[in-house]
Structure formats: structure tokens, C-alpha cells
């Protein structure tokens, strides 16, 4: 179940927060060297550390955009 993150504005606030938390946890696991292979059903399945960092920047930008409304 690969999720498309091209249009983060379509995600609900709750889904966006969940995504942010999952990214933060995943990046922490990369830093500690304890990253596991994620199951195909996980929203970050197939993303490496660089892709997670890029997605984190996009998510934070979306939060700022929503805060400005």
C-alpha cells in the first residue's frame, strides 16, 4: 500500500500529524541505527532516510501553510 504524498493539502489534519510523527520516529530509528524493514501496509514503507527527510520538509511546509490560513 504505497501512499502518494504529492498533494499533502488533501490530507486531514489528523493524518498529517500522524505522518509527521511517523516520519520523526523513522528518522530517529535511522539515526540510532535500529531501523527495521517496515511492512508493506506502513505509510512510510519503501522510503529511505533521504526520502523521509524530504517528506518531513514538505509536511512542515504544509503545517506552516495551514497555520497561515
C-alpha positions as CSV (number, residue, x, y, z in Angstrom):
1,X,0.0,0.0,0.0
2,X,2.2,2.8,-1.3
3,X,0.8,6.2,-0.3
4,X,1.2,9.2,-2.7
5,X,2.4,12.3,-0.9
6,X,2.4,14.6,-3.9
7,X,-0.6,16.6,-2.6
8,X,-0.3,16.9,1.2
9,X,-3.1,19.5,1.2
10,X,-5.6,16.7,0.6
11,X,-4.7,15.0,3.9
12,X,-6.7,15.8,7.0
13,X,-5.0,17.5,9.9
14,X,-5.1,14.2,11.9
15,X,-3.5,12.3,9.0
16,X,-0.8,15.0,8.6
17,X,0.1,14.9,12.3
18,X,0.2,11.1,12.1
19,X,2.5,11.3,9.1
20,X,4.8,13.9,10.9
21,X,5.0,11.6,14.0
22,X,5.8,8.5,11.9
23,X,8.5,10.4,10.0
24,X,10.1,11.7,13.2
25,X,10.1,8.2,14.7
26,X,11.5,6.7,11.5
27,X,14.3,9.3,11.2
28,X,15.2,8.7,14.9
29,X,15.5,5.0,14.1
30,X,17.8,5.7,11.2
31,X,19.9,7.9,13.5
32,X,20.2,5.2,16.2
33,X,20.9,2.5,13.6
34,X,18.0,0.4,14.6
35,X,15.8,0.8,11.5
36,X,13.7,-2.1,10.6
37,X,12.1,-3.2,7.4
38,X,8.6,-1.8,7.5
39,X,5.6,-3.9,6.5
40,X,4.0,-3.0,3.1
41,X,1.0,-1.6,4.9
42,X,3.1,1.1,6.7
43,X,2.7,4.6,5.4
44,X,6.5,5.0,5.1
45,X,7.2,1.6,3.5
46,X,9.9,1.8,0.9
47,X,11.2,5.3,1.9
48,X,14.9,5.6,2.8
49,X,16.4,8.2,5.1
50,X,16.8,10.9,2.5
51,X,13.3,10.5,1.2
52,X,11.9,10.7,4.8
53,X,13.9,14.0,5.4
54,X,12.5,15.4,2.1
55,X,8.9,14.4,3.1
56,X,9.4,15.9,6.5
57,X,10.3,19.2,5.0
58,X,7.1,19.0,2.8
59,X,5.0,18.1,5.8
60,X,6.4,21.0,7.9
61,X,5.7,23.4,5.0
62,X,2.1,22.2,4.8
63,X,1.7,22.8,8.5
64,X,3.0,26.3,8.1
65,X,0.7,26.9,5.1
66,X,-2.3,25.7,7.2
67,X,-1.3,27.9,10.2
68,X,-1.3,30.9,7.9
69,X,-4.9,30.5,6.8
